[in-house]
Amino acid sequence: MTVTDFDRFAAKMRAEDLPEIAIDTFRWYWERLREGSTGLLPEKDLVPVDTLPDSEELTGTRDAGVDALARTVVLKLNGGLGTGMGLTCAKSLLPVKDGLSFLDITARQVLHLRHEHQVKLPLVLMNSFRTREDSLRALGSYEELPCPGLPMDFLQHKVPKVRTDDYGPAEWPEDPDHEWCPPGHGDIYTALVTSGMLATLRSRGYEYAFVSNSDNLGAVLDLDILGWFARERLPFLMEVADRTEADKKGGHLARHRDGRLILREVAQTPADETEHFQNVGRHRFFNTNTLWVNLATLERVMAERDHVLGLPMIVNEKPIDPTNETSPRVWQLESAMGAAISVFEGAQAIRVPRERFVPVKTTNDLLGLWSDVYVLTEDQRVVPAPARAVGDLVVDLDPRHYKRIDQLISHFPKGPPSLANCRRLVIRGDIRFGVHCVFLGNVELRHDGPEPLEVPDGEVFD
């Protein structure tokens, strides 16, 4: 196969009305793959990062943050459907605290900052085709939220899957949707350009973007960090947190031997180096996927590179039909938005407390967030309840009965239990709980009967 065979990919992408910049970006990755690049980052090329600036030690930066707020945009990645929890709509629409969804809480945070500081702080979503309509409809109830002349969202792209046998476009006539995949959240930089959002933000004087996942309610715009970012004139900043055993499978920060900070994901780790990747004593910081981006720098660097940023490539090999392990193997070419830390000269990372990382990936996470372990403050932040520390609660629910949202609700039909004084909760079997149930300390419940076990209201487990 020759490089000119990329024309088959280009034709397929143009047929889906994908922009030329997105096609050129995919070409860049495909050519790396065709040349034999694996995207792997071996341990011998990395140096551990031992010390970083600490957000809890910043002083004298808040005034600069308040000053920069009027030139800042809040940008949320909102393309996920939460299919792992049985959802078919945007995960951000799921009620998570006091009847409010992720999007509700984010919108209220933005409006609070606007009113407190008298600025027009925009909220912008990077949606997928599947999340766009429902998400924008949900935000429609906040009449104050839109900023005149500024769209509230832009769309991420999709890219073809690549055959592993001949590097050609994968085909699956039974379900052509399986021929496509997301290019990873590193697509945000390309999509900002192709959508016109970057040019629009710059034309209206916006200089800084605070970027995070919509399902991480700990990621709230922090004026001290913003002030430091603006004062230091950094091009790019990644928030990282101390790595624990619970985080050992997530991407970690390192320094390349050429001196650049770099993000390594598990898919970029050689198979025989998993032990090094998961060594939380050696690689101490994990990427929270919360970033600060200087928009002027992004605009300049994208132009200098003909709008192909060239982030490190992630190659994932999977069956073309994810529900059919015997279907043909394909490569999905992806990139991580945090990987831009290795692209921008002078990029930095900052250590943040665990409270800024509260993602919801499973129903285990969701039950903890629903419970009294977390509270919603007057300024619309979701924070640990007094005397609680983020990450010190372990919830392990039986996946046979609690994996999907509808299953979780059916087993806690009258609301979440009290977990404020619980450290570890393990549930195995079909157990359904009444209202005001309380778990204390370390609790493990097992039920093997053929019928559900009904727990009465107010039951206390110690």
FENZI-V306156 format. One record per helix or strand of 2 or more residues. SS is the DSSP state (2 for helix, 1 for strand). FROM is the first residue (numbers start at 1). TO is the last residue. If there is no record, write none. Layout:
# FENZI-V306156
((SS/FROM/TO) (SS/FROM/TO))
This chain:
# FENZI-V306156
((2/3/15) (2/20/34) (2/43/45) (1/46/47) (1/53/54) (2/55/57) (2/62/69) (1/72/78) (2/83/85) (2/91/93) (1/95/97) (1/100/101) (2/102/117) (1/122/127) (2/132/139) (1/153/155) (1/159/160) (1/162/163) (2/173/179) (1/180/181) (2/185/194) (2/197/203) (1/208/213) (2/223/231) (1/236/242) (2/245/247) (1/252/256) (1/261/264) (2/266/268) (2/271/277) (1/285/294) (2/295/304) (1/314/319) (1/329/334) (2/337/342) (1/348/351) (2/354/356) (2/363/370) (1/374/376) (1/382/384) (1/394/397) (2/399/402) (2/405/411) (1/418/428) (1/431/433) (1/438/446) (1/453/455) (1/460/461))
